[in-house]
Amino acid sequence: MEETLAFVMAGGQGERLRPLTDVRAKPAVPFGGIFRIIDFTLSNCINSGLRRIYVLTQYKSHSLSNHLKAGWNMLSRRLDQFIDEVPAQQQTGGSWYRGTADAIRQNVNFVEENRPRRVLVLSGDHVYKMDYGLLRGFHDEKKASLTVACVRVGVEEAAGSFGVMEVDGEERIVGFEEKPREPKTLPGGTHCLASMGIYLFESDCLLKSLAGDHLDFGKDVIPELVRQGVPVYAYDFTRRNRFEEWEYSAQEGVRRKELVAAASDCDYWRDVGTLEQYWLANLDLVRPSPKFNVYGERFAVFSNPGHFPPAKFVHDLPGRSGVAMNSIVADGVIVSGATVRNSVLGSGVYVHSYAEVESSVLFGGSLHGGYITETDIGRHCRVRNAIIDKNVRLTAGTSVGYDRAEDESRGLKTVPVGDGGAYIVVVPKDCVV
């Protein structure tokens, strides 16, 4: 992987995640109690041996910039290792990034200066664990000029949402459609190969592709390369993502490297681009046997340590015990005589006595000059199916997530989920309800 240069696309506006993205870029949205969404892509890079990484930012990047400086300043320039943030600078004219290909074109000088054999283009707003070294091995085996990482999704999910690949028996891409209404399925099945927004290029192929006026890899570059007969292949993440692990053979007296599945989450991938998918992906973490495991059996997930005090649960009185069940509770949380179920509580949440929090994601507070600002859930509050941003205060006796009309009358955004009238409610940053 030392011959590979990585670009992480981290400039997305995330319109469908508003109001969470009203104050930050989509990759900077908190996730899973202590992480930001971008941490998963960057952790994959580190765990895969990538050490030259450019993070391309653009939209409301202040929060993301602070996170990168504080949590990802870990590599050595002396060894030509780096994670560099590159804000949009209108390098090639008067426009900001107009697409994925245009973003790389405006920073093509980094490819020319580093002279890598390969360039890996990644999205900074997906949740998954992936060994990019396995992708590179497949790419080399096929002698590909471009390899597109794909995930298997159902036809209904793919329709209008993903770029869909059509492949031959050798996994070579013979057709590509960007967000088709009627996507083509894999032979004999009901699933499609959908693009993950991960592209591994041979450098010469990438540079030739950027010589024209193409703006986007999915809409423009991939279909054009397929039409030209360039060897473009699909890497099936769902089937091939297996991590390397050393195992000792007592009989042979040697250690052998084996490819093994990372528990049950080796094929987990979520585009958390909507409020519903974001909420569901967070709640995936709290199950006793989670679909996705942030405890890092083989692939650790790194982030910026928050430096909060330990979590605390207080009061053991009848009807007033501080408890959390099937939940993730970060440092700096105080559950004071309250009940928390199936929820994710970020650092700096204070849940007061007799309150109930269920199936919700609470971002928490912030540290400013040594002072902790909290998300404060008052006494007798009830919170259900909610996403609560940083530094929010719910006054005593407030209910959120129980009456949609009442929540909307407060100016809160609601989103239907599933059948039967259930909904998610979002409380924006610094709000008092």
N, C-alpha and C positions, 0 to 999 in steps of 0.2 A: 504493500500500500504506500510505501515511500515514493513511488513513482506517480502517485495520484494526488491531484489538487482538488479540493472540495469547495463548492459554492453553496451556501445555505440561503434560500430565498426567505427573507424575513420581513418583507415590506408590505404584507397584505393588510387591507383595511378591515376585513372581516365584517362586512355589512350585516350578515345574517346573525352575528353574535352581539349586535347592539342590544342594550347599552353597555355591555362589558367592554366593547371596543371604542366607546366614545372617548375614553381617556388613555388608551394604550393600543399598540399594535396587537394583532391577533396572536403572534407567537409569544407575546409577553403576558397573556392572560394566565392567571394562577390556575393550577391544576393539582388535584390530589393532596391538598393540605400544605405542602411545602415547595412544590415545583412550579415552574412555568412551562408552557407547552413546548417551547423551543428546547428545553432540557433533554427531551427524549431523542431528538435528532442529534444534538451535540454529544450526548452520552454514547449513542451508537457510533459516532465518529471515533471517539476516544477508545471505546471497547474494540473497534475494528482496526485500530492501529493507524488511523488517519491523524496526521499532525500538522497539516497545512490547510487551514480552513478560513475562508472569507465569509462573513455574514453580511448579506446585502440588506440594508434597512432603508426605509423611506417614510412610512406613515406613522405619525405620533410615536417616535422611536425613543423618547427620553427614558421612559420606564425600562424599556428593553436595553438601552445603552447602559444604564446603571447596573442592571442585572448582569450583563456580560462583563463589565469591569470588575464587579465585586465577586462574582462566582466562577468566572471562566478564565481568569488570569493565571493559568496553571502551566503553560508550556514555555520552553526555553528558546529565546531568539538565538542564543549562541549555537544551538543545534538546528537552526533553521526550522523551528517549530513555532506555530502561532495560531491563535484564533483572533482574527482582526475584524472589527466592525467597519463596514464601508458604507457610509450614507450615500444616498443618491446625490450626484454632483453635476448632472447635465454635462457629462464629459464629451458627448458627441453632438451637442446641439442644445436647443432650448426646451427640450421635453424631459419629463421625468420618465421613470420606467413605464413602458407601455405593454409589457408582457415579459414572460420568462426569458425568451431568447433576446429580447432587447436589453434586459437587465445585464445579461452576460456580455452582450456586444459593447455596452457602455463601460464595461470593466475588462475588456479583452486584453488590456495591457498587462494585467496580472498573469494571464496565461502566457503571454509572450515573454515576460520577465522570468517566470518560474520554470518554463519549458518542461512541463510534466509530460509523461507518456499518455496519461489519461486525465480526464476531467469528470468529476462526479458532481452532478447538480441535484440538490436535495430541497425538499420543502421543509420549512421550519414550523409547520403548524399541524403535524400529525402525531398521534400517540401510538408507539409501537417499539419493539426491540428488533434490531436487524444486524446481522453480521455482514457488513459490506464486502468483507473479504471473500465470502461465498459468491456474492454477485460478481466480483472481479474474476474469480476462478471460472465461473460459467462463461463470462464474457471472453476470456482468453481461450477457453476450450472451443468455443464456437467461432473464434477468429472474427468476432463482430466488430463493426465500426461504431455501432450504437446498441446498447442494451437498455431496454425499458423494464423496470421492475413493475410487476402486476400482481394484483390480488384478486381472488375469486369472489364475486358478489352475485347475488341473485339478479334476475332480469329486471324486476320491478325497481330494485335499488339503483341499478346501473342506468336505467332509462332517464335521459336528460340530465344526468349528474356527473358521469365519468367518461373519459376517453376509453373506448373499447377496442381491443386488439382481436384480429383474426389471424390465426397462426396455422402453419402446416405441421406435418408430423415431426419435423426437426425443431420445432418451436421458433421458427423464423416468422417474422411478422409479414403477412401478405396483404393485410388490409387494416386500415385504422379509421375510426370515426370518432369525432369529438362530440360527446354528449348526444348520441342518437336517441330518437324517441323509441325506436324498435331495435335495440342492440342485438347483435349476433351472438349466439351462445356457443359454448364449447360443444364438440360433437357428442350427441346423445345425452345432453344434459340441460339443466335449467340455469346454469351459471355462466357468467361472462368473465373474461380477463380484463379487468379494469386497471387503468394506469394509476400508479401510486404517486406520480409526479417525481419519480426518481430516475435519472438518466445518466448512464455511464458512457461517455464518449471517448473514442480515440481522439487525441488532440487535433490531428490534421483534419479529421472529419468535422469536428466542431468548428474549427476556424473557417473551413469552406462553407459550412452552413450559415455562419454569421456574416459572410461576405455580401449576401443579398439584403433584402429589406424585410425578412421574416420577423415577426414580433413575438410569436409564441411557439414553444416546442411542440405542444400538443396539437394546436390548430394548423400550424404551418410546416414546421421542420420535419416532423416524423412522417406525415403523409408524403411530402416531397421526396424524402430519402427512400421511402418504400417504392414510389413510382420510378425512381431512378435505378432501382435494383441494387442499392447499397445494402450490405448484409446487416440487417436490423433484427434483433432477437428480443423475445419476451422472457423475462426471468420470473417464473411462477413462485412468488413469495410464499403462497399458501402451502405449497408442497415442499419447497426446497430450503426454507429457513431453519436450519439445524446448526447448533453451535458446537464448536470443537471443545472437547474435554479430554484431559489426560486420565487414563485408567491404568492401574497397575495389575499386571498379570503375574501372579505368584508362580504359575506353572512355567512361564517363559522367563521369568526374572527380569522383565523389562516393562517400561511404561509405554503404553500405546495411545495414540491420539485417535479418538473416536468421534464421530458425528452423532450427537444426541439431541433429542428434543428438549427444549427448555421448559420443563414441566408442561403445563397445558397452554402456555401463552406464546409459543413460538410462532403461531400464525395469527396472532392478534394484531389488528391494525384498525385504527379509527380516524376518520376525517372528522374532527370535532368542529366542523364549520357552522353548525346550527345549534341553537340553544338546546333543542331536544337531544341531539347527539352528544353535546358537551355534558349535559346533566346525566345522561345514561352512562357515559364513559366514566365519569367520576364515581357513580354508584356501583359500577363494575368492580371497583377496588375494595369495597367493604364486605363482599361476600366471604363466608368462611373459607371457601375454596375459590378464590377470585379468578375471573377470566384473564385478568392481567395482573401480574405480581410486581409491585414496586419494591419489594424487599430484595430483589436482585440476586436470585440464586446463582446465576452465572453472569448476567450482564447487569452491572450496577448502574443506577441512575444517579447522576450527580446534579448538584444545584448550588445555589448561594445560601450558605448557612445563615439563619436569621438571628442568632444570638438572643433568643428569648429565654426566659426562665422555664423550668419544667412545667408540664401540665399538672393541674391539681383538681382533685375531686373532694368536695367537702360536704359535711353534714351527713349524719347517719341517724335520722329521726323518722318516725312514722309519717309517711307521705312527703318527706322532705329529704330524700337521699340523692346525692350527686352520682349519677350513673350514666354510662355510655355503652350501648350494645350494638354489635355489628357496625362499628364506626371507626373512622380514622380521626384521631385527636392529636393535633400538632403541639409542639412546645408553646408555652405562653397561654394556653387555654385554661380557663377556670370554669368548671361545672359545679355550681353552688346550689345543691338541693334541687337540681333539675334533672330531666330525663332526655337523653339523646338516643335516637334509634336510626340505624341505616343512613348515616350522614357522614359528611367530610367537614371537619372543622379546622380551618387554617389558624396559624399562629395569631394570638391576640384576640380571641373570642371570649367574652364573659357571658355565661348563661346563668341568669339569676334564679332564685328559688321558685319552685312550682311551675317553671316554664317547661314546654315540651317542644323538641325539635325532631322532625321526622322526615326522612328521604330528602334531605336538603344539603346544599353545598354552601358553606360560609367561608368567605375569603379571609376574614380576620382583620387585624389592624396593621400598623406600620411603626417602625422605629425612626424617630426624628430627634437627633441630638441627644440620644439616651432616654428620650421620653417615649413611652408606648401609647399610641392611640389605639383604642379598642373598637371592635364591633360589639355592641352591648345589647343583649336580649333581655328585656326587663322581666320583672316578676309576672307570673301568670300568662306570659305570652305563649301563643301557639303558632308554630311555624311548620308548614308542610309543603313538600314539592317546590321548594324555593331555591333560587340562586341569589345569595346576598353578597354584594361587593364589599370592598374595604370601608372601614370607618363608618358603619351604619349603626343607627340607634333605633331600636323598637321600644317605644314607651310601654310602661306596665299595662298588661291586659290586652295588648294588641294581638290580633289574629291575622296571619298572612298565609294565603294558600287554601283558604276554606270557602271564600265567597268571591267568585271571579268578578262580579259586578262591583263589589266594594273595593277590591284591589285595583281595578281599572279606574274607579272614581278617584283614587289617590294618585293617579298618574303613573302607576306601575305597569310595566309591559307583561302581558300574559301570552302563553303559547299553548294550544291544545296538545295533549299527548295521549296516544292510544285511543281507545273507544270509551264511551260511557261518561263523557263530560269532564274527565280529569284534565288538569292543566298545570303548567309550570309558571311561576311568577318570579320576576326578576326585580330586585331592589338595587338601584344604582349606587355608586360610590358616594359617600358623605351624606346620605339621605337620612332624614329623621321621619319615622312613621309613627 
